[in-house]
Amino acid sequence: MAPSSLTLPMVALALATWGSLISPAYSATCTSQTFTNNKLYAFCNDLPSLNSYLHWVYDPVQLTLSIAFVALPDQPDGWVSWAINPTATGMLGSQALIAFRDADGKMTVKTYNISSFALKESKVWYEVKEATAEFSGGAMRLFATLVLPVGAATTVNQVWQVGPSVTGGMPDKHAFQPANLNSRARLDLLSGQSTITPVVNSRTKKRNIHGTLNAVSWGIMFPIGIIIARYVRAFPSADPAWFYLHISCQVSAYAIGVSGWGTGLKLGSESKGVRHASHGNIGIALFALATVQIFALLLRPKKDHKYRFYWNIYHQGIGYAILILGIINVFKGFNILKPEPKWRDAYIIVISVLGGLAVLLEVITWIMVLKKKKSSKSSKP
């Protein structure tokens, strides 16, 4: 056989060998996936988020639904879940199968009736005849045979999810990225069609509003107000304009911050089992300090009053405490919300510019003060 005639078979062999090195059960599309038990399913769907896939076959006479759910957990010791929600389209109310490694490192599948954000193993709406799971090639595969209740609709709300870890035999909370929040769809068991469920997530909107209001108020406007009070007042021509600018900026920041704080309280009351203790405690401290600071305006002594010195110490001390706590809490909020990196980067740029401006004005202020002292000394006899 001529060397050129060997080229095509050799290329085909190389491609086949390379293909065998990647997990056949986690391929680009569900139609190319196979399983170690060689089981075949009538339908499969490439689910629209979290790089997940569902295979299934439904027997309408026996009401049995056999599924194979394939997904990549966030970490090798994480978990994957597939669920049917008989009452709604989201996570709450879903009847979930969750696969993860147990304490011995073996794959296990447990059932959860998710009625709150605090998970607890329990019976579910359907009967589970068998459920197993396996892990290889970075992917977890959950196999189950379910018996649906008599009269159950053949079009169901499906919800799927992946999580990063398991603690004490209980799955830890998943991320709240858009892909995690949009992992839901309508599934027609008979036709094989899957349609994305329109998601109008008011909670996500509230979280974004909460973050935006607080970043603008505590993280930007309060620092600007402090810069005005400390540095602009050093220029004689700026008096009393600096004072009114300072007051306007801080009162506006307080109003926006209180709105953000209120949305945070509302989110906390709606998120049972989800707590961000340090972020919330700093937020309460900021509200309390800022409220005291605003009311301090009513007790502001005149410039020549004997208590004005002590009032200045108190006013400036609380102001700097708000400045530091506000910036810290903005970054804690970024860690919780996990927005796109550009938003954190934008805030870092803004706060860096304000910091650089403060350093520059600090130098200018000291130069002015030293010149003033020098001129006052030279004018003495």
Buried (B, 14 or more C-beta within 10 A) or exposed (E): EEEEEEEEEEEEEEEEEEEEEEBBBBBEEBEEBEBEEEEEBEBBBBBBBBBBBBBBBBBEEEBBBBBBBBBBBBEEBBBBBBBBBBEEBBBEBBBBBBBBBEEEEEBBBBBBBBEEEEBEEEEBBBEBEEBBBBBEBEBBBBBBBBBBEEEBEBEBBBBBBBBBBBEEEBBBEBBBBEBBBBBBBBBBBEEBEBEEBEEEBEBBEBBBBBBBBBBBBBBBBBBBBBBBBBBBBBEEEBEEEBBEBBBEBBBBBBBBBBBBBEBBBEBBEEBEEBEBEEBBEBBEBBBEBBEEBBEBEEEEEEEEEEEEEEBEEBBEEBBEBBBEBBBBBBBBBBEBBEBEEEBBEEBEEBBEEBEEBBEEBBEEBEEEEEEEEEEEEEEEE
